[in-house]
Amino acid sequence: MFSNWCWHEPFQLVIDAGEGLQLALGQKIWAPAVIALTHGHSDHVLGLPGFVASRRFAKGAQEKPLTIVFPEGNSGVLAVRELLARMWPAADFPVTWAPMQASGEFRLGKSRILQAFATSHGSSEPTLGYAVLEERRRLKPEYGGLPEPEIRALVREGGRETLMEAYRHVRFAHTGDAMPIDPALVAGADLLVHDATFLDAGDRKWDIHATTNEALEVGRAAGVGCLVLHHLSIRYDRAAALPALRAQAASSGFAGECWLLDEGRLIDLKQPHG
Ligand SMILES: [Zn+2]
């Protein structure tokens, strides 16, 4: 309700670091390798000092490196960075701060890349969303329709590599707080977490957050496999909001899985009582 963070365990990746992050992770506090901050609003960064300090001073993997990726020049993030330095002036944190601009990339591993994209969150400060891209190889489209014997002949002639091309597949993307993003940024994503603050565009005063219908439309247009709506405003009584949201999901034309992330719980919007 008052704090935002998302722990993607398979990629050892945390998006945003609102208050309570360290408490919620418990013993898993030493697991994350990267924290990617979408912007510097307090409900997205104030968990960072506690998280970093606990990892540095509590019994555990105190030397484990941590990279904090953040929108370059974001003053909220820089204030938290300065707070850490001033609270523990004698401490040397095993932290790398990695400023990022839109389209910037940070390598997560051998075949995975964290790529930033610009978001619109009604602020003059830079704000970013993130996508985890996986480098893959596939048959070049011009060979796609050929019968199997012809493909085999071409492989014998020129080698398998001449028929293949590299591409990047979006495994996971997170918008942070944002107006609807360009679906092209997350085309074919396995999993998209999208801001979905308002059930009705009429409830939106400033262009800062997306509506649930806008998020569903991004999911539909991008052909996302699984869409997670997050940040639903606390103004909505959940008992009334859930049936409305399920009706929106059903009529949206979005064919994938659809969940609401609410108070740390995932609620299936494609099931009547999921
Ligand atoms: Zn915000």
py3Dmol code that shows the C-alpha trace and the ligand (Angstrom):
import py3Dmol

protein = """\
ATOM      1  CA  MET A   1       0.000   0.000   0.000  1.00  0.00           C
ATOM      2  CA  PHE A   2       2.797   2.428   0.918  1.00  0.00           C
ATOM      3  CA  SER A   3       5.900   0.753  -0.418  1.00  0.00           C
ATOM      4  CA  ASN A   4       6.951  -0.677  -3.767  1.00  0.00           C
ATOM      5  CA  TRP A   5       9.453  -3.367  -4.615  1.00  0.00           C
ATOM      6  CA  CYS A   6       9.465  -6.551  -6.659  1.00  0.00           C
ATOM      7  CA  TRP A   7      11.746  -9.561  -6.103  1.00  0.00           C
ATOM      8  CA  HIS A   8      12.238 -11.655  -9.251  1.00  0.00           C
ATOM      9  CA  GLU A   9      13.858 -14.706  -7.733  1.00  0.00           C
ATOM     10  CA  PRO A  10      14.888 -16.615 -10.903  1.00  0.00           C
ATOM     11  CA  PHE A  11      16.930 -13.625 -12.111  1.00  0.00           C
ATOM     12  CA  GLN A  12      18.112 -12.620  -8.602  1.00  0.00           C
ATOM     13  CA  LEU A  13      16.797  -9.190  -9.452  1.00  0.00           C
ATOM     14  CA  VAL A  14      14.981  -6.622  -7.345  1.00  0.00           C
ATOM     15  CA  ILE A  15      13.022  -3.814  -8.994  1.00  0.00           C
ATOM     16  CA  ASP A  16      12.681  -0.812  -6.665  1.00  0.00           C
ATOM     17  CA  ALA A  17      13.470  -0.780  -2.978  1.00  0.00           C
ATOM     18  CA  GLY A  18      10.567   0.588  -0.953  1.00  0.00           C
ATOM     19  CA  GLU A  19      10.477   0.320   2.820  1.00  0.00           C
ATOM     20  CA  GLY A  20      10.278  -3.202   4.192  1.00  0.00           C
ATOM     21  CA  LEU A  21      12.289  -4.844   1.423  1.00  0.00           C
ATOM     22  CA  GLN A  22      14.841  -6.296   3.824  1.00  0.00           C
ATOM     23  CA  LEU A  23      12.147  -7.481   6.249  1.00  0.00           C
ATOM     24  CA  ALA A  24      10.210  -9.232   3.520  1.00  0.00           C
ATOM     25  CA  LEU A  25      13.282 -10.937   2.078  1.00  0.00           C
ATOM     26  CA  GLY A  26      14.463 -12.217   5.474  1.00  0.00           C
ATOM     27  CA  GLN A  27      17.293 -14.704   4.958  1.00  0.00           C
ATOM     28  CA  LYS A  28      17.075 -14.103   1.220  1.00  0.00           C
ATOM     29  CA  ILE A  29      18.512 -10.631   1.771  1.00  0.00           C
ATOM     30  CA  TRP A  30      21.872 -11.917   0.462  1.00  0.00           C
ATOM     31  CA  ALA A  31      20.363 -13.345  -2.709  1.00  0.00           C
ATOM     32  CA  PRO A  32      19.846 -10.282  -4.952  1.00  0.00           C
ATOM     33  CA  ALA A  33      22.761  -9.373  -7.207  1.00  0.00           C
ATOM     34  CA  VAL A  34      21.122  -6.329  -8.761  1.00  0.00           C
ATOM     35  CA  ILE A  35      18.609  -3.752  -7.589  1.00  0.00           C
ATOM     36  CA  ALA A  36      17.177  -1.695 -10.442  1.00  0.00           C
ATOM     37  CA  LEU A  37      15.483   1.518  -9.319  1.00  0.00           C
ATOM     38  CA  THR A  38      12.810   2.961 -11.596  1.00  0.00           C
ATOM     39  CA  HIS A  39      12.809   6.406  -9.962  1.00  0.00           C
ATOM     40  CA  GLY A  40      13.559   8.224  -6.734  1.00  0.00           C
ATOM     41  CA  HIS A  41      10.131   8.620  -5.128  1.00  0.00           C
ATOM     42  CA  SER A  42      10.327   7.800  -1.429  1.00  0.00           C
ATOM     43  CA  ASP A  43       8.063   4.736  -1.646  1.00  0.00           C
ATOM     44  CA  HIS A  44      10.525   3.200  -4.124  1.00  0.00           C
ATOM     45  CA  VAL A  45      13.900   3.962  -2.509  1.00  0.00           C
ATOM     46  CA  LEU A  46      13.587   4.321   1.275  1.00  0.00           C
ATOM     47  CA  GLY A  47      14.132   0.603   1.837  1.00  0.00           C
ATOM     48  CA  LEU A  48      17.562   0.872   0.279  1.00  0.00           C
ATOM     49  CA  PRO A  49      19.599   2.187   3.254  1.00  0.00           C
ATOM     50  CA  GLY A  50      18.281  -0.578   5.522  1.00  0.00           C
ATOM     51  CA  PHE A  51      18.795  -3.226   2.882  1.00  0.00           C
ATOM     52  CA  VAL A  52      22.372  -2.210   2.032  1.00  0.00           C
ATOM     53  CA  ALA A  53      23.374  -1.711   5.677  1.00  0.00           C
ATOM     54  CA  SER A  54      21.873  -5.036   6.801  1.00  0.00           C
ATOM     55  CA  ARG A  55      23.694  -6.863   4.035  1.00  0.00           C
ATOM     56  CA  ARG A  56      26.953  -5.171   4.989  1.00  0.00           C
ATOM     57  CA  PHE A  57      26.769  -5.509   8.783  1.00  0.00           C
ATOM     58  CA  ALA A  58      24.611  -8.581   9.549  1.00  0.00           C
ATOM     59  CA  LYS A  59      26.037 -12.085   9.683  1.00  0.00           C
ATOM     60  CA  GLY A  60      25.999 -13.501   6.182  1.00  0.00           C
ATOM     61  CA  ALA A  61      27.631 -12.848   2.833  1.00  0.00           C
ATOM     62  CA  GLN A  62      28.859  -9.367   3.809  1.00  0.00           C
ATOM     63  CA  GLU A  63      31.230  -9.043   0.877  1.00  0.00           C
ATOM     64  CA  LYS A  64      28.737 -10.117  -1.787  1.00  0.00           C
ATOM     65  CA  PRO A  65      28.736  -7.462  -4.511  1.00  0.00           C
ATOM     66  CA  LEU A  66      25.548  -5.564  -5.197  1.00  0.00           C
ATOM     67  CA  THR A  67      24.894  -3.376  -8.224  1.00  0.00           C
ATOM     68  CA  ILE A  68      22.308  -0.635  -7.969  1.00  0.00           C
ATOM     69  CA  VAL A  69      21.084   0.445 -11.389  1.00  0.00           C
ATOM     70  CA  PHE A  70      19.257   3.773 -11.380  1.00  0.00           C
ATOM     71  CA  PRO A  71      18.123   6.604 -13.689  1.00  0.00           C
ATOM     72  CA  GLU A  72      21.130   8.855 -14.118  1.00  0.00           C
ATOM     73  CA  GLY A  73      20.766  12.143 -12.269  1.00  0.00           C
ATOM     74  CA  ASN A  74      17.625  11.201 -10.323  1.00  0.00           C
ATOM     75  CA  SER A  75      17.841  13.376  -7.218  1.00  0.00           C
ATOM     76  CA  GLY A  76      15.838  11.056  -4.935  1.00  0.00           C
ATOM     77  CA  VAL A  77      18.207   8.181  -5.674  1.00  0.00           C
ATOM     78  CA  LEU A  78      21.250  10.408  -5.244  1.00  0.00           C
ATOM     79  CA  ALA A  79      19.898  11.613  -1.867  1.00  0.00           C
ATOM     80  CA  VAL A  80      19.650   8.008  -0.653  1.00  0.00           C
ATOM     81  CA  ARG A  81      23.152   7.306  -1.929  1.00  0.00           C
ATOM     82  CA  GLU A  82      24.424  10.304   0.043  1.00  0.00           C
ATOM     83  CA  LEU A  83      22.472   9.201   3.132  1.00  0.00           C
ATOM     84  CA  LEU A  84      24.292   5.870   3.087  1.00  0.00           C
ATOM     85  CA  ALA A  85      27.663   7.564   2.792  1.00  0.00           C
ATOM     86  CA  ARG A  86      26.897  10.025   5.594  1.00  0.00           C
ATOM     87  CA  MET A  87      25.366   7.541   8.029  1.00  0.00           C
ATOM     88  CA  TRP A  88      28.255   5.132   7.746  1.00  0.00           C
ATOM     89  CA  PRO A  89      31.228   7.326   6.773  1.00  0.00           C
ATOM     90  CA  ALA A  90      33.752   4.677   7.813  1.00  0.00           C
ATOM     91  CA  ALA A  91      32.079   1.799   5.974  1.00  0.00           C
ATOM     92  CA  ASP A  92      33.064   0.559   2.573  1.00  0.00           C
ATOM     93  CA  PHE A  93      29.968  -0.930   0.966  1.00  0.00           C
ATOM     94  CA  PRO A  94      30.440  -3.585  -1.733  1.00  0.00           C
ATOM     95  CA  VAL A  95      28.049  -1.608  -3.912  1.00  0.00           C
ATOM     96  CA  THR A  96      28.452  -0.441  -7.490  1.00  0.00           C
ATOM     97  CA  TRP A  97      26.164   2.389  -8.514  1.00  0.00           C
ATOM     98  CA  ALA A  98      25.354   2.091 -12.206  1.00  0.00           C
ATOM     99  CA  PRO A  99      23.677   5.201 -13.655  1.00  0.00           C
ATOM    100  CA  MET A 100      21.496   4.375 -16.620  1.00  0.00           C
ATOM    101  CA  GLN A 101      19.792   6.240 -19.425  1.00  0.00           C
ATOM    102  CA  ALA A 102      16.944   5.053 -21.659  1.00  0.00           C
ATOM    103  CA  SER A 103      18.130   2.204 -23.922  1.00  0.00           C
ATOM    104  CA  GLY A 104      21.114   1.689 -21.620  1.00  0.00           C
ATOM    105  CA  GLU A 105      22.122  -1.898 -20.922  1.00  0.00           C
ATOM    106  CA  PHE A 106      23.581  -3.783 -17.995  1.00  0.00           C
ATOM    107  CA  ARG A 107      24.676  -7.391 -18.457  1.00  0.00           C
ATOM    108  CA  LEU A 108      23.074  -9.756 -15.926  1.00  0.00           C
ATOM    109  CA  GLY A 109      24.850 -12.893 -17.074  1.00  0.00           C
ATOM    110  CA  LYS A 110      26.155 -14.768 -20.067  1.00  0.00           C
ATOM    111  CA  SER A 111      22.986 -14.460 -22.142  1.00  0.00           C
ATOM    112  CA  ARG A 112      20.828 -11.966 -20.233  1.00  0.00           C
ATOM    113  CA  ILE A 113      20.771  -8.190 -20.374  1.00  0.00           C
ATOM    114  CA  LEU A 114      18.909  -5.652 -18.289  1.00  0.00           C
ATOM    115  CA  GLN A 115      17.766  -2.891 -20.631  1.00  0.00           C
ATOM    116  CA  ALA A 116      16.285   0.395 -19.458  1.00  0.00           C
ATOM    117  CA  PHE A 117      13.477   2.224 -21.221  1.00  0.00           C
ATOM    118  CA  ALA A 118      12.137   5.721 -20.616  1.00  0.00           C
ATOM    119  CA  THR A 119       8.813   6.018 -18.823  1.00  0.00           C
ATOM    120  CA  SER A 120       6.400   8.884 -18.324  1.00  0.00           C
ATOM    121  CA  HIS A 121       5.685   9.532 -14.634  1.00  0.00           C
ATOM    122  CA  GLY A 122       4.815  13.220 -14.694  1.00  0.00           C
ATOM    123  CA  SER A 123       8.134  14.351 -13.350  1.00  0.00           C
ATOM    124  CA  SER A 124      11.033  16.415 -14.613  1.00  0.00           C
ATOM    125  CA  GLU A 125      13.273  13.795 -12.998  1.00  0.00           C
ATOM    126  CA  PRO A 126      14.431  10.908 -15.201  1.00  0.00           C
ATOM    127  CA  THR A 127      12.374   7.731 -14.689  1.00  0.00           C
ATOM    128  CA  LEU A 128      12.962   4.290 -16.186  1.00  0.00           C
ATOM    129  CA  GLY A 129      11.353   0.910 -16.676  1.00  0.00           C
ATOM    130  CA  TYR A 130      13.408  -2.229 -17.195  1.00  0.00           C
ATOM    131  CA  ALA A 131      13.330  -5.310 -19.410  1.00  0.00           C
ATOM    132  CA  VAL A 132      15.359  -8.488 -19.019  1.00  0.00           C
ATOM    133  CA  LEU A 133      16.344  -9.571 -22.517  1.00  0.00           C
ATOM    134  CA  GLU A 134      17.615 -13.040 -23.328  1.00  0.00           C
ATOM    135  CA  GLU A 135      19.954 -13.531 -26.281  1.00  0.00           C
ATOM    136  CA  ARG A 136      18.719 -16.412 -28.423  1.00  0.00           C
ATOM    137  CA  ARG A 137      19.255 -17.838 -31.909  1.00  0.00           C
ATOM    138  CA  ARG A 138      16.684 -18.924 -34.467  1.00  0.00           C
ATOM    139  CA  LEU A 139      16.313 -19.877 -38.124  1.00  0.00           C
ATOM    140  CA  LYS A 140      16.372 -16.779 -40.368  1.00  0.00           C
ATOM    141  CA  PRO A 141      12.810 -15.978 -41.526  1.00  0.00           C
ATOM    142  CA  GLU A 142      13.666 -16.487 -45.209  1.00  0.00           C
ATOM    143  CA  TYR A 143      14.326 -20.172 -44.466  1.00  0.00           C
ATOM    144  CA  GLY A 144      11.212 -20.582 -42.297  1.00  0.00           C
ATOM    145  CA  GLY A 145       8.933 -22.016 -44.985  1.00  0.00           C
ATOM    146  CA  LEU A 146      11.406 -24.415 -46.570  1.00  0.00           C
ATOM    147  CA  PRO A 147      10.835 -28.166 -46.347  1.00  0.00           C
ATOM    148  CA  GLU A 148      13.142 -30.128 -44.024  1.00  0.00           C
ATOM    149  CA  PRO A 149      15.254 -31.831 -46.780  1.00  0.00           C
ATOM    150  CA  GLU A 150      16.081 -28.448 -48.339  1.00  0.00           C
ATOM    151  CA  ILE A 151      17.143 -27.049 -44.951  1.00  0.00           C
ATOM    152  CA  ARG A 152      19.390 -30.096 -44.423  1.00  0.00           C
ATOM    153  CA  ALA A 153      20.947 -29.563 -47.848  1.00  0.00           C
ATOM    154  CA  LEU A 154      21.639 -25.897 -47.057  1.00  0.00           C
ATOM    155  CA  VAL A 155      23.236 -26.863 -43.740  1.00  0.00           C
ATOM    156  CA  ARG A 156      25.507 -29.347 -45.558  1.00  0.00           C
ATOM    157  CA  GLU A 157      26.420 -26.645 -48.067  1.00  0.00           C
ATOM    158  CA  GLY A 158      27.096 -23.612 -45.905  1.00  0.00           C
ATOM    159  CA  GLY A 159      27.001 -24.792 -42.309  1.00  0.00           C
ATOM    160  CA  ARG A 160      24.245 -24.340 -39.727  1.00  0.00           C
ATOM    161  CA  GLU A 161      25.364 -20.853 -38.647  1.00  0.00           C
ATOM    162  CA  THR A 162      24.658 -19.253 -42.038  1.00  0.00           C
ATOM    163  CA  LEU A 163      20.977 -20.128 -41.611  1.00  0.00           C
ATOM    164  CA  MET A 164      20.672 -18.730 -38.108  1.00  0.00           C
ATOM    165  CA  GLU A 165      20.225 -15.246 -36.666  1.00  0.00           C
ATOM    166  CA  ALA A 166      20.544 -13.790 -33.186  1.00  0.00           C
ATOM    167  CA  TYR A 167      17.587 -12.138 -31.518  1.00  0.00           C
ATOM    168  CA  ARG A 168      16.570 -10.910 -28.110  1.00  0.00           C
ATOM    169  CA  HIS A 169      13.560 -12.261 -26.284  1.00  0.00           C
ATOM    170  CA  VAL A 170      11.932 -10.272 -23.461  1.00  0.00           C
ATOM    171  CA  ARG A 171      11.705 -12.584 -20.457  1.00  0.00           C
ATOM    172  CA  PHE A 172      10.526 -10.017 -17.933  1.00  0.00           C
ATOM    173  CA  ALA A 173       9.712  -6.311 -17.893  1.00  0.00           C
ATOM    174  CA  HIS A 174       8.639  -3.881 -15.193  1.00  0.00           C
ATOM    175  CA  THR A 175       7.317  -0.371 -15.798  1.00  0.00           C
ATOM    176  CA  GLY A 176       7.624   1.002 -12.268  1.00  0.00           C
ATOM    177  CA  ASP A 177       5.208   3.897 -11.802  1.00  0.00           C
ATOM    178  CA  ALA A 178       4.266   4.974 -15.289  1.00  0.00           C
ATOM    179  CA  MET A 179       1.731   5.975 -17.858  1.00  0.00           C
ATOM    180  CA  PRO A 180       1.133   3.206 -20.444  1.00  0.00           C
ATOM    181  CA  ILE A 181       4.376   2.245 -22.169  1.00  0.00           C
ATOM    182  CA  ASP A 182       4.938   1.674 -25.865  1.00  0.00           C
ATOM    183  CA  PRO A 183       3.988  -2.001 -26.460  1.00  0.00           C
ATOM    184  CA  ALA A 184       6.910  -2.319 -28.905  1.00  0.00           C
ATOM    185  CA  LEU A 185       9.297  -2.106 -25.926  1.00  0.00           C
ATOM    186  CA  VAL A 186       7.969  -5.367 -24.499  1.00  0.00           C
ATOM    187  CA  ALA A 187       6.761  -7.209 -27.626  1.00  0.00           C
ATOM    188  CA  GLY A 188       6.341 -10.919 -26.946  1.00  0.00           C
ATOM    189  CA  ALA A 189       7.400 -10.627 -23.294  1.00  0.00           C
ATOM    190  CA  ASP A 190       6.901 -13.697 -21.122  1.00  0.00           C
ATOM    191  CA  LEU A 191       6.042 -11.536 -18.126  1.00  0.00           C
ATOM    192  CA  LEU A 192       5.154  -7.861 -17.830  1.00  0.00           C
ATOM    193  CA  VAL A 193       4.490  -5.998 -14.591  1.00  0.00           C
ATOM    194  CA  HIS A 194       2.651  -2.802 -15.502  1.00  0.00           C
ATOM    195  CA  ASP A 195       1.384   0.148 -13.486  1.00  0.00           C
ATOM    196  CA  ALA A 196      -2.413  -0.087 -13.194  1.00  0.00           C
ATOM    197  CA  THR A 197      -3.416   2.541 -10.666  1.00  0.00           C
ATOM    198  CA  PHE A 198      -6.858   3.628 -11.864  1.00  0.00           C
ATOM    199  CA  LEU A 199      -9.911   1.540 -12.677  1.00  0.00           C
ATOM    200  CA  ASP A 200     -11.363   4.504 -14.513  1.00  0.00           C
ATOM    201  CA  ALA A 201      -9.503   7.194 -16.483  1.00  0.00           C
ATOM    202  CA  GLY A 202     -11.907   9.729 -14.943  1.00  0.00           C
ATOM    203  CA  ASP A 203     -10.261   9.150 -11.552  1.00  0.00           C
ATOM    204  CA  ARG A 204      -6.887  10.308 -12.893  1.00  0.00           C
ATOM    205  CA  LYS A 205      -6.054  13.955 -12.174  1.00  0.00           C
ATOM    206  CA  TRP A 206      -2.500  14.071 -13.535  1.00  0.00           C
ATOM    207  CA  ASP A 207      -0.816  11.958 -16.208  1.00  0.00           C
ATOM    208  CA  ILE A 208       1.370  10.043 -13.773  1.00  0.00           C
ATOM    209  CA  HIS A 209      -0.067   6.516 -13.623  1.00  0.00           C
ATOM    210  CA  ALA A 210      -1.781   4.126 -16.034  1.00  0.00           C
ATOM    211  CA  THR A 211      -5.322   2.814 -15.844  1.00  0.00           C
ATOM    212  CA  THR A 212      -6.074  -0.897 -15.641  1.00  0.00           C
ATOM    213  CA  ASN A 213      -7.537  -0.817 -19.160  1.00  0.00           C
ATOM    214  CA  GLU A 214      -4.429   0.903 -20.520  1.00  0.00           C
ATOM    215  CA  ALA A 215      -2.204  -1.744 -18.949  1.00  0.00           C
ATOM    216  CA  LEU A 216      -4.390  -4.510 -20.418  1.00  0.00           C
ATOM    217  CA  GLU A 217      -4.147  -2.846 -23.829  1.00  0.00           C
ATOM    218  CA  VAL A 218      -0.336  -2.754 -23.601  1.00  0.00           C
ATOM    219  CA  GLY A 219      -0.399  -6.457 -22.729  1.00  0.00           C
ATOM    220  CA  ARG A 220      -2.714  -7.217 -25.659  1.00  0.00           C
ATOM    221  CA  ALA A 221      -0.834  -5.127 -28.223  1.00  0.00           C
ATOM    222  CA  ALA A 222       2.529  -6.534 -27.119  1.00  0.00           C
ATOM    223  CA  GLY A 223       1.304 -10.151 -27.103  1.00  0.00           C
ATOM    224  CA  VAL A 224       2.534 -10.605 -23.541  1.00  0.00           C
ATOM    225  CA  GLY A 225       2.307 -14.108 -22.074  1.00  0.00           C
ATOM    226  CA  CYS A 226       1.580 -13.075 -18.499  1.00  0.00           C
ATOM    227  CA  LEU A 227       0.529  -9.626 -17.324  1.00  0.00           C
ATOM    228  CA  VAL A 228       0.752  -8.533 -13.710  1.00  0.00           C
ATOM    229  CA  LEU A 229      -1.116  -5.350 -12.826  1.00  0.00           C
ATOM    230  CA  HIS A 230       0.313  -3.505  -9.858  1.00  0.00           C
ATOM    231  CA  HIS A 231      -0.128  -0.284  -7.887  1.00  0.00           C
ATOM    232  CA  LEU A 232      -3.959  -0.340  -7.850  1.00  0.00           C
ATOM    233  CA  SER A 233      -5.000   2.762  -5.907  1.00  0.00           C
ATOM    234  CA  ILE A 234      -6.036   2.307  -2.286  1.00  0.00           C
ATOM    235  CA  ARG A 235      -9.100   4.453  -3.044  1.00  0.00           C
ATOM    236  CA  TYR A 236     -10.808   1.330  -4.428  1.00  0.00           C
ATOM    237  CA  ASP A 237     -12.572  -1.044  -2.087  1.00  0.00           C
ATOM    238  CA  ARG A 238     -11.148  -4.442  -3.101  1.00  0.00           C
ATOM    239  CA  ALA A 239     -14.438  -6.338  -2.825  1.00  0.00           C
ATOM    240  CA  ALA A 240     -15.935  -4.043  -5.477  1.00  0.00           C
ATOM    241  CA  ALA A 241     -12.757  -3.531  -7.502  1.00  0.00           C
ATOM    242  CA  LEU A 242     -11.989  -7.193  -8.173  1.00  0.00           C
ATOM    243  CA  PRO A 243     -15.192  -8.020 -10.121  1.00  0.00           C
ATOM    244  CA  ALA A 244     -14.757  -4.782 -12.116  1.00  0.00           C
ATOM    245  CA  LEU A 245     -11.156  -5.665 -12.876  1.00  0.00           C
ATOM    246  CA  ARG A 246     -12.092  -9.213 -13.881  1.00  0.00           C
ATOM    247  CA  ALA A 247     -14.731  -7.823 -16.241  1.00  0.00           C
ATOM    248  CA  GLN A 248     -12.140  -5.485 -17.783  1.00  0.00           C
ATOM    249  CA  ALA A 249      -9.667  -8.349 -18.200  1.00  0.00           C
ATOM    250  CA  ALA A 250     -12.344 -10.528 -19.812  1.00  0.00           C
ATOM    251  CA  SER A 251     -13.407  -7.872 -22.331  1.00  0.00           C
ATOM    252  CA  SER A 252      -9.928  -6.482 -23.058  1.00  0.00           C
ATOM    253  CA  GLY A 253      -8.984  -8.945 -25.761  1.00  0.00           C
ATOM    254  CA  PHE A 254      -5.819  -9.752 -23.815  1.00  0.00           C
ATOM    255  CA  ALA A 255      -5.400 -13.508 -24.171  1.00  0.00           C
ATOM    256  CA  GLY A 256      -2.577 -14.224 -21.706  1.00  0.00           C
ATOM    257  CA  GLU A 257      -2.530 -14.883 -17.992  1.00  0.00           C
ATOM    258  CA  CYS A 258      -3.559 -11.863 -15.963  1.00  0.00           C
ATOM    259  CA  TRP A 259      -2.871 -11.229 -12.293  1.00  0.00           C
ATOM    260  CA  LEU A 260      -3.238  -8.396  -9.822  1.00  0.00           C
ATOM    261  CA  LEU A 261      -0.303  -7.892  -7.451  1.00  0.00           C
ATOM    262  CA  ASP A 262      -1.879  -6.457  -4.338  1.00  0.00           C
ATOM    263  CA  GLU A 263      -0.354  -6.208  -0.876  1.00  0.00           C
ATOM    264  CA  GLY A 264       2.210  -8.846  -1.771  1.00  0.00           C
ATOM    265  CA  ARG A 265      -0.474 -11.260  -3.021  1.00  0.00           C
ATOM    266  CA  LEU A 266      -1.051 -12.389  -6.588  1.00  0.00           C
ATOM    267  CA  ILE A 267      -4.732 -12.591  -7.499  1.00  0.00           C
ATOM    268  CA  ASP A 268      -5.728 -14.432 -10.692  1.00  0.00           C
ATOM    269  CA  LEU A 269      -7.985 -12.147 -12.726  1.00  0.00           C
ATOM    270  CA  LYS A 270      -8.932 -14.827 -15.236  1.00  0.00           C
ATOM    271  CA  GLN A 271     -10.510 -16.985 -12.508  1.00  0.00           C
ATOM    272  CA  PRO A 272     -13.738 -15.920 -10.771  1.00  0.00           C
ATOM    273  CA  HIS A 273     -12.248 -16.377  -7.292  1.00  0.00           C
ATOM    274  CA  GLY A 274      -8.550 -16.899  -8.071  1.00  0.00           C
TER     275      GLY A 274
END
"""
ligand_1 = """\
1
ZN
Zn 6.373 7.395 -8.216
"""
view = py3Dmol.view(width=600, height=400)
view.addModel(protein, "pdb")
view.setStyle({"model": 0}, {"cartoon": {"style": "trace"}})
view.addModel(ligand_1, "xyz")
view.setStyle({"model": 1}, {"stick": {}})
view.zoomTo()
view.show()
